[in-house]
Structure formats: C-alpha cells, structure tokens
Amino acid sequence: MKQVPEKPNMSLQEAEEHYRLSSENYDVDSGESHLAYYREKHPANYQVLLDSV
C-alpha cells in the first residue's frame, strides 16, 4: 500500500468533490468497487474521507 502523508492538505469538501469526479474515470466492468478503486489511486484523499466518518 502507498504511503499516506500525515496531514493531507485537502479539505473534506474538496475530497468529497474529488471522489465524486473520480467516478468518471472508474470502469464498472473492473469488478472492483469505486471506493476500493479510489483507495488505491488516491490514498491521501481517501484518508481525508475516512477520517470524517
């Protein structure tokens, strides 16, 4: 797994918007959920979302 910076410099709102927009690049046929795809491709942004739950 990729290293995640200690303090991502992205707000929760920016991370949510980025997650929403990243679905345009997500291939449903891959069999992988969008969340798993996002966690792999954007670990720092995913961490921001995870910390807000």
Protein Blocks (a to p, Z undefined) as FASTA:
>chain_A
ZZddfbacbdfklmmmmmmmmmmmpcfknopafklmmmmmmmmlmmmmmmmZZ
